[in-house]
Each structure stands twice: as C-alpha cells, then as structure tokens.
Amino acid sequence: MTYQETMSHIYGLARFGMKPGLERIRATLRALSDPQDAVKIIHVAGTNGKGSTAAFLSSILTAGGHKAGLFTSPHLVAFTERIRINGTEISEDEVVTLAERVLFAAPEGTTFFEIVTAMAYLFFAEQGVAAAVMEVGMGGRFDATNVASGGILSIITPIALDHSHYLGNTIGMIAREKAGIVKAGRPVVSSFQPTDAREVIRQHCREMNSPLYQAGSDFSATWESNGLAYSGLNWKLHALRPGIPGRYQAMNLATALCAAELLDQQGISLTTDCVRTGAEHASWPGRMELFPGPPRVLLDGAHNPAGAKVLAEALAGIPRRALILVAGVVGDKDADGILAPLLPAADSVITVCPSVPRGLTSRELADHCRALGYPAIDAGSVTEGLETAFNVAHPEDLILVCGSLFVVGEARARLLSQTFEPFRG
C-alpha cells in the first residue's frame, strides 16, 4: 500500500470508536512478540500539560545522549508527528511497513488508537530506544498505552474535568482512572493537583507501594528575573529558559525535571548541563505558539475550562492593540466553560467548526458566545475564520486561535502551507 492508502485504511478504523479495555491491544502485541515489554517506559497521564511535559522530558533524554522515543496524540497536522525518536518523526515508508504488520496481527474490532499504539511500541522496540515517553490517549487505567511491563516511571500532570462521559464526572473519579498507570513499586511524579485528585493519587500509590514525588513538597519551580529556577530532589537549577513558551510551562518543566532526576538515579545518566540544554531546546507546536505576522497569530490548544483559564492569564502578558479571537470547539466539550475566561479579553470573536465529525458548528458556538453576552461572527470553516480575522486585523493586533487541538492543527497547516490530515482519534 502507499502511504495515502495506509492512512485511509487506518483512519477508517474510526468506525470502531473508542472502546475501553486492554484485550484487543494485548492480543495484537502478543501476536507481535510483545515489543512493549522490551522497552523502558515513562508513562504520562493527566488532563492538561501532559504533551508539554512529555516533550520536555524527551528533549532532556535526547540532550543526554540517549535514544529517546516519544509517542503523543493527537497530531496537529500530520500523522507522523505521533511517533518520534530524538525529535525526528517516523517516516511515511516506516508507517506503511509498521501498519501492514500491526493490521495483520490485530483482531477484528481493534480501534484506531490501539493500532497506532501498537505501531509505536513495535517501532521503539525495533529501533532500540533507551527509553520511550508514552503519552496516554485518554484516562489511563484502560488506555491502550497501559500494557507494558517495562514501566520504570509514571507521571501525572494536572487533572481537571474533561472526557467526563468516559472517565467520570468528578475530579476524584477522573483521578482514579489517571492513577491507573501507576506501576507497583515504581516511582510516580505528580504535578500540582486539586485536593480530591491529590488524595486519590496518594492512596493509590500507597496501595501499589510506589514512591510518590509531589510538586510543592518534593520539587518546585519559580520565575526569577533571569529565567526559571528549579529546586528538586537533589538538583538546584537557575536561569532556565524553557523552549516551550508560556509562563505556565514552569510546572510542566519542573515535573519533567523531577522525572529526569529519578531516571538519573535509575541509571539513565543525565547531567545538569544536558538537562538545561534539553529544556531550552524543547518544542511543542500549537501551545502558545506565536507566528510573527503582522498581524501576529497565537495558536494554543487549550480545550477545556482549566486550560482556557491558564491561557487567559497568559494573554495578560502579551502586548497588542486588539485581540481577535478565532475559536472552535468539539461538541462533547464544555463550550461555555472554555469561552468564559477568554471572551472578556477579546475585542472581536470569530467562531469556526473543527474538521471532525463531532465538531460543534460555528453557528452553535456563536450562539454560545451571544448567550454569554458577546457578539460573534459565524465564519464556518477554520480557513474562512482565519481569512476573516486577517481581513479585519490591524498590523498591531493579535489573532488568537484556540478551543480545540483540531482547530489549532488546521490553522497551523494553513499558516505553514502544509497538507492537513484532519482525523484525530
């Protein structure tokens, strides 16, 4: 098959939807001789910040001279973004070869995400990575990534309400699902958490006899005049300049640094010099990503109320004449909760529809804006929304694109004149 034919086939697996359970992924990997058990796994779960934290840690491992795998989802523009080694995306030819083998091994009804996860494990095992940073797709306990016996470290980034119809409608319920990635006797690093989540994680770690390292008590990060200062288990670093923009990235980097300290203790050697280099060279597109313009365009993947609140706080530090908000939201998200922190900062609002089947229509989102007391222009597609924004923008204005990673990905492809692959499972 060609790459395009392979992608068409894999994307077609969306018909199986999202089905909790590990039976299908285990059967698939068993038929491939269990490649996941040949890799040292750093498992990352959470609601917000898990992609940035994974990117920081992968970059640190790479700077330390280690062959580091990175598996993330969803992709922004192209499928190949999901599977990387030392920052380099898997090639289209490698995707075709891996997909053929995994599809042949998979039982009927195996989902898109399960196939892609199996491809990542197989690729990392055969490429001989020193360690692989695996980002959970959704939840943790029943996520397809949660099948490896070689888990050496678990990371839980901030937990908030999201995917409630799958994971539960309270912070405590969601935390129980996320804590399902904890491995018996293996260390766990946790970012700052809401009280309910913190207690659930603590209890689960006690039950699993897994040492827990928590933000605030075991490690911390603060902004100083010359950059970020980190105080950890043994390391104290100053004047760090995170490669991923946004002051809120302080906690994501601190979490990755604590994880790096623990990996160093486990024999994956990391010096403070390589840690500094890795932190400063880290990249995570679509998160506070600024295109210089004029007018400037800011892309941010905030797609739940907690993420939108952090984004709204970050906007206060960005000078502009006026803010033009281009927003699109997926239908199963809390649209009002996402919009509420952002609308007061906006001088103009343009609504768009993500190019996914479950996207909220631009008209529906415009109605949400109006109900909150803010007039909005219903632009239709992401491309039309960007064109509208550019047409009305003054050179000193800031165009903010947010509300969904799907919207951010499509906008990024448009700005870079790249081909956009819309499916996102």
C-alpha positions as CSV (number, residue, x, y, z in Angstrom):
1,M,0.0,0.0,0.0
2,T,1.0,3.6,-0.5
3,Y,1.2,6.0,2.5
4,Q,-2.1,7.6,1.5
5,E,-3.8,4.1,1.2
6,T,-2.4,3.1,4.5
7,M,-3.7,6.3,6.2
8,S,-7.1,5.8,4.6
9,H,-7.3,2.3,6.0
10,I,-6.1,3.3,9.5
11,Y,-8.4,6.3,9.7
12,G,-11.2,4.1,8.6
13,L,-10.9,2.2,11.9
14,A,-12.7,5.2,13.5
15,R,-15.8,3.2,12.8
16,F,-14.9,1.2,15.9
17,G,-14.9,4.3,18.0
18,M,-13.3,4.3,21.5
19,K,-13.8,1.1,23.4
20,P,-12.4,0.8,26.9
21,G,-10.5,-2.4,27.6
22,L,-7.0,-3.8,27.0
23,E,-7.9,-7.2,25.5
24,R,-7.5,-6.1,21.8
25,I,-4.2,-4.3,22.3
26,R,-2.8,-7.1,24.3
27,A,-3.8,-9.7,21.6
28,T,-2.3,-7.5,18.9
29,L,1.0,-7.1,20.8
30,R,1.2,-10.8,21.7
31,A,1.0,-11.6,18.0
32,L,4.0,-9.3,17.5
33,S,6.0,-11.0,20.3
34,D,5.2,-8.3,22.9
35,P,7.5,-5.5,21.8
36,Q,6.2,-3.2,24.6
37,D,8.0,-5.4,27.2
38,A,11.4,-4.8,25.5
39,V,11.3,-1.0,26.1
40,K,11.8,1.1,29.3
41,I,8.6,3.1,29.5
42,I,8.0,6.5,31.1
43,H,4.2,6.8,31.2
44,V,2.5,10.2,31.2
45,A,-1.2,10.8,32.1
46,G,-3.1,13.9,33.1
47,T,-5.7,16.3,31.7
48,N,-3.6,19.3,30.9
49,G,0.2,19.7,30.3
50,K,0.9,16.0,29.6
51,G,2.1,16.7,26.0
52,S,4.4,19.6,27.0
53,T,5.8,17.6,29.9
54,A,6.4,14.6,27.7
55,A,8.1,16.9,25.1
56,F,10.4,18.4,27.8
57,L,11.4,15.0,29.1
58,S,12.0,13.6,25.6
59,S,14.2,16.6,24.8
60,I,16.2,16.2,28.0
61,L,16.8,12.5,27.3
62,T,17.9,13.3,23.8
63,A,20.3,16.1,25.0
64,G,21.7,13.5,27.4
65,G,22.8,11.3,24.5
66,H,20.0,8.7,24.9
67,K,17.9,7.4,22.1
68,A,14.5,8.5,23.2
69,G,11.1,7.6,21.8
70,L,8.1,9.9,22.1
71,F,4.5,8.9,21.5
72,T,1.9,11.6,21.6
73,S,-1.7,12.2,20.4
74,P,-3.5,13.7,18.7
75,H,-1.3,15.0,15.8
76,L,-1.7,18.6,14.8
77,V,-1.1,18.4,11.1
78,A,0.3,15.0,10.0
79,F,0.1,11.5,11.4
80,T,3.9,11.1,11.6
81,E,4.0,13.6,14.4
82,R,2.7,10.9,16.8
83,I,5.8,8.7,16.8
84,R,9.3,10.2,17.1
85,I,12.8,9.3,18.1
86,N,15.1,12.1,19.3
87,G,12.7,14.6,17.9
88,T,12.6,13.1,14.4
89,E,9.2,12.0,13.1
90,I,8.7,8.5,11.8
91,S,8.9,8.4,8.0
92,E,6.0,7.7,5.8
93,D,7.7,4.5,4.5
94,E,8.1,3.3,8.1
95,V,4.5,4.0,8.8
96,V,3.4,1.8,5.8
97,T,5.6,-1.1,6.8
98,L,4.6,-1.0,10.5
99,A,0.9,-0.6,9.7
100,E,0.9,-3.6,7.5
101,R,2.4,-5.8,10.2
102,V,0.2,-4.5,13.0
103,L,-3.0,-4.7,11.0
104,F,-2.2,-8.3,10.1
105,A,-1.7,-9.1,13.8
106,A,-4.8,-7.2,15.1
107,P,-8.1,-8.9,15.9
108,E,-11.3,-7.7,14.3
109,G,-12.6,-4.6,16.0
110,T,-9.2,-3.2,17.1
111,T,-9.6,0.6,17.3
112,F,-7.5,3.3,15.6
113,F,-5.7,4.3,18.7
114,E,-4.9,0.7,19.6
115,I,-3.4,0.1,16.2
116,V,-1.3,3.3,16.4
117,T,-0.1,2.5,19.9
118,A,1.0,-1.0,18.8
119,M,2.9,0.6,15.9
120,A,4.7,2.9,18.4
121,Y,5.7,0.1,20.7
122,L,6.9,-2.1,17.8
123,F,8.9,0.8,16.3
124,F,10.6,1.8,19.5
125,A,11.5,-1.8,20.3
126,E,13.0,-2.5,16.9
127,Q,14.8,0.8,16.9
128,G,16.4,0.0,20.2
129,V,15.4,3.2,22.1
130,A,16.9,3.6,25.6
131,A,13.5,4.7,26.9
132,A,10.2,5.8,25.4
133,V,8.0,8.5,26.8
134,M,4.4,7.4,26.2
135,E,1.6,9.9,26.5
136,V,-1.8,8.4,27.5
137,G,-4.6,8.9,24.9
138,M,-7.4,9.2,27.4
139,G,-7.7,8.2,31.1
140,G,-5.0,5.8,32.0
141,R,-6.3,2.6,33.5
142,F,-7.8,1.2,30.3
143,D,-5.8,3.2,27.9
144,A,-4.1,1.2,25.1
145,T,-0.7,2.5,26.3
146,N,-1.1,0.8,29.7
147,V,0.1,-2.6,28.7
148,A,3.9,-2.5,29.1
149,S,5.7,-4.5,31.8
150,G,8.7,-2.2,31.4
151,G,7.2,0.8,33.1
152,I,10.0,2.5,35.1
153,L,8.3,5.8,35.9
154,S,4.8,7.3,35.9
155,I,4.0,11.0,35.6
156,I,0.6,12.5,36.4
157,T,0.1,16.1,35.2
158,P,-2.7,18.4,36.4
159,I,-6.1,16.7,36.5
160,A,-9.3,18.6,35.6
161,L,-12.8,17.8,34.3
162,D,-12.6,16.5,30.8
163,H,-13.9,13.5,28.9
164,S,-16.4,13.2,31.7
165,H,-18.7,10.8,29.8
166,Y,-15.9,8.3,29.6
167,L,-13.9,8.9,32.8
168,G,-16.4,10.2,35.4
169,N,-18.0,13.5,36.3
170,T,-15.9,14.3,39.4
171,I,-12.2,15.1,39.9
172,G,-11.8,12.1,42.2
173,M,-13.3,9.7,39.6
174,I,-11.1,11.0,36.8
175,A,-8.0,10.8,39.1
176,R,-8.7,7.2,39.8
177,E,-8.6,6.5,36.0
178,K,-5.4,8.5,35.6
179,A,-3.7,6.8,38.6
180,G,-4.3,3.5,36.8
181,I,-0.9,4.0,35.1
182,V,1.0,3.6,38.4
183,K,3.2,0.6,38.4
184,A,3.8,-1.4,41.6
185,G,7.0,-0.3,43.3
186,R,7.9,2.2,40.6
187,P,8.2,6.0,41.3
188,V,5.5,8.4,40.5
189,V,5.8,12.2,39.8
190,S,2.7,14.3,40.3
191,S,2.2,17.9,39.3
192,F,0.1,20.3,41.5
193,Q,-3.3,18.6,41.8
194,P,-6.8,19.6,43.1
195,T,-7.3,18.3,46.6
196,D,-9.6,15.4,45.6
197,A,-7.1,14.2,42.9
198,R,-4.1,14.5,45.2
199,E,-5.8,12.3,47.8
200,V,-6.7,9.6,45.2
201,I,-3.2,9.6,43.8
202,R,-1.7,9.3,47.3
203,Q,-3.9,6.4,48.3
204,H,-3.3,4.5,45.0
205,C,0.5,5.0,45.4
206,R,0.3,3.6,48.9
207,E,-1.7,0.6,47.7
208,M,0.9,0.0,44.9
209,N,3.9,0.6,47.2
210,S,5.0,3.2,44.7
211,P,7.1,6.2,46.0
212,L,5.3,9.4,45.2
213,Y,7.1,12.7,44.5
214,Q,4.7,15.8,44.5
215,A,5.0,19.3,43.3
216,G,5.3,21.7,46.2
217,S,6.7,19.3,48.7
218,D,9.4,17.5,46.7
219,F,10.1,19.8,43.8
220,S,9.1,23.3,42.7
221,A,9.8,26.0,40.1
222,T,9.7,29.8,40.3
223,W,10.2,32.5,37.8
224,E,13.1,34.8,38.6
225,S,14.4,37.9,36.7
226,N,16.9,35.8,34.7
227,G,14.6,32.8,34.0
228,L,13.2,29.8,35.7
229,A,14.6,28.4,39.0
230,Y,14.1,24.7,39.8
231,S,14.5,23.1,43.2
232,G,14.2,19.3,43.2
233,L,15.3,16.1,44.9
234,N,19.0,16.9,44.5
235,W,19.2,19.4,41.7
236,K,19.0,23.1,42.0
237,L,19.0,24.9,38.7
238,H,18.7,28.6,37.9
239,A,18.3,30.8,34.8
240,L,16.5,28.1,32.8
241,R,14.8,29.3,29.6
242,P,12.1,26.7,28.6
243,G,12.0,26.2,24.9
244,I,8.2,25.9,25.1
245,P,6.7,29.4,25.6
246,G,4.3,30.4,28.3
247,R,5.0,31.1,32.0
248,Y,2.6,28.3,32.9
249,Q,5.1,25.9,31.4
250,A,7.1,26.3,34.7
251,M,5.2,23.4,36.3
252,N,5.4,21.2,33.2
253,L,9.2,21.6,33.0
254,A,9.6,21.1,36.8
255,T,7.6,17.9,36.6
256,A,9.9,16.7,33.7
257,L,13.0,17.7,35.7
258,C,11.9,15.7,38.7
259,A,11.3,12.8,36.4
260,A,14.8,13.3,34.9
261,E,16.3,13.2,38.4
262,L,14.6,9.9,39.1
263,L,15.7,8.5,35.8
264,D,19.3,9.5,36.5
265,Q,19.0,7.6,39.8
266,Q,17.9,4.5,37.8
267,G,21.0,4.5,35.6
268,I,19.8,6.7,32.7
269,S,22.6,9.2,33.2
270,L,21.7,12.8,32.9
271,T,23.9,15.8,33.8
272,T,22.6,19.2,34.8
273,D,24.2,20.6,31.6
274,C,22.3,18.3,29.3
275,V,19.1,18.9,31.3
276,R,19.5,22.6,30.7
277,T,20.1,22.1,27.0
278,G,17.2,19.7,26.7
279,A,14.8,22.1,28.5
280,E,15.8,25.0,26.3
281,H,15.6,23.1,23.0
282,A,12.2,21.5,23.7
283,S,9.5,22.2,21.2
284,W,5.7,21.6,21.4
285,P,3.9,23.2,18.4
286,G,0.4,24.6,18.9
287,R,0.9,25.5,22.6
288,M,1.4,29.3,23.0
289,E,3.0,29.2,19.5
290,L,3.4,32.7,18.1
291,F,3.6,33.4,14.3
292,P,5.2,36.9,14.0
293,G,3.0,38.4,11.3
294,P,2.0,41.2,11.1
295,P,-0.6,40.6,12.4
296,R,0.7,38.1,14.9
297,V,-1.1,34.8,15.3
298,L,-1.1,32.9,18.5
299,L,-2.0,29.2,18.5
300,D,-2.9,27.5,21.7
301,G,-4.5,24.1,22.1
302,A,-6.5,24.9,25.3
303,H,-9.6,22.8,25.0
304,N,-11.1,22.6,28.5
305,P,-12.1,25.2,31.1
306,A,-8.9,24.7,33.2
307,G,-6.7,25.1,30.1
308,A,-8.7,28.2,28.9
309,K,-8.2,29.8,32.3
310,V,-4.5,29.4,32.1
311,L,-4.4,30.7,28.6
312,A,-6.5,33.8,29.6
313,E,-3.9,34.5,32.3
314,A,-1.1,34.2,29.9
315,L,-2.7,36.7,27.5
316,A,-2.3,39.4,30.0
317,G,1.4,39.4,29.3
318,I,1.2,39.7,25.6
319,P,1.0,43.3,24.3
320,R,-1.4,44.1,21.4
321,R,-3.7,46.8,20.1
322,A,-6.7,44.5,20.0
323,L,-7.4,40.7,20.4
324,I,-9.3,38.9,17.7
325,L,-10.4,35.5,19.0
326,V,-10.9,32.6,16.5
327,A,-12.5,29.8,18.4
328,G,-13.7,26.3,17.6
329,V,-14.8,23.6,20.0
330,V,-15.6,19.9,19.8
331,G,-19.2,19.0,20.6
332,D,-18.5,16.9,23.7
333,K,-16.6,19.7,25.4
334,D,-17.8,22.4,27.8
335,A,-18.0,25.2,25.3
336,D,-19.2,27.8,27.9
337,G,-16.5,26.8,30.3
338,I,-13.9,27.2,27.6
339,L,-15.2,30.5,26.3
340,A,-15.9,32.2,29.6
341,P,-12.3,33.1,30.6
342,L,-11.4,34.2,27.1
343,L,-14.3,36.3,25.9
344,P,-13.7,39.3,28.2
345,A,-10.2,39.7,26.7
346,A,-11.5,39.6,23.1
347,D,-12.3,42.7,21.0
348,S,-13.7,40.6,18.2
349,V,-14.9,37.0,18.2
350,I,-15.0,34.7,15.2
351,T,-16.4,31.2,15.5
352,V,-15.4,28.2,13.4
353,C,-16.1,24.5,13.2
354,P,-13.4,21.8,13.6
355,S,-13.0,19.4,10.7
356,V,-14.0,16.4,12.7
357,P,-17.4,14.7,12.8
358,R,-18.1,15.7,16.4
359,G,-17.2,19.4,16.0
360,L,-19.7,22.0,17.3
361,T,-20.9,24.0,14.4
362,S,-19.7,27.6,14.1
363,R,-23.3,28.8,14.3
364,E,-23.9,26.8,17.6
365,L,-20.7,28.2,19.1
366,A,-21.6,31.8,18.0
367,D,-24.9,31.2,19.9
368,H,-22.9,30.2,23.0
369,C,-21.0,33.5,22.7
370,R,-24.1,35.6,22.3
371,A,-25.7,33.8,25.3
372,L,-22.6,34.9,27.3
373,G,-23.1,38.5,26.2
374,Y,-20.5,38.7,23.4
375,P,-21.4,39.1,19.7
376,A,-19.6,36.7,17.3
377,I,-19.1,36.3,13.6
378,D,-20.0,32.9,12.3
379,A,-17.2,32.1,9.8
380,G,-17.9,28.5,9.1
381,S,-14.6,26.7,8.5
382,V,-11.2,27.3,10.1
383,T,-9.7,28.6,6.8
384,E,-12.6,31.0,6.5
385,G,-12.2,32.1,10.1
386,L,-8.5,32.9,9.6
387,E,-9.3,34.8,6.4
388,T,-11.9,36.8,8.2
389,A,-9.5,37.5,11.0
390,F,-6.7,38.7,8.6
391,N,-9.2,40.9,6.8
392,V,-10.3,42.8,9.9
393,A,-7.0,42.8,11.7
394,H,-4.8,45.8,12.2
395,P,-1.0,45.1,11.9
396,E,-0.6,45.5,15.7
397,D,-3.5,43.2,16.6
398,L,-3.1,39.7,17.9
399,I,-5.2,36.9,16.4
400,L,-5.7,34.0,18.9
401,V,-6.8,30.6,17.6
402,C,-7.9,28.2,20.3
403,G,-10.6,26.0,21.7
404,S,-9.5,22.7,20.2
405,L,-6.3,21.0,19.0
406,F,-8.2,20.1,15.8
407,V,-8.8,23.8,15.1
408,V,-5.2,24.7,16.0
409,G,-3.8,21.9,13.8
410,E,-5.8,23.1,10.8
411,A,-4.8,26.7,11.4
412,R,-1.2,25.7,11.7
413,A,-1.3,23.8,8.4
414,R,-2.9,26.8,6.7
415,L,-0.2,29.2,8.1
416,L,2.6,26.9,7.0
417,S,1.0,25.9,3.7
418,Q,1.1,22.2,4.7
419,T,-1.3,19.4,3.9
420,F,-3.7,18.9,6.8
421,E,-4.7,15.4,7.9
422,P,-8.0,16.0,9.7
423,F,-8.6,12.7,11.5
424,R,-7.6,12.8,15.2
425,G,-8.5,9.6,17.1
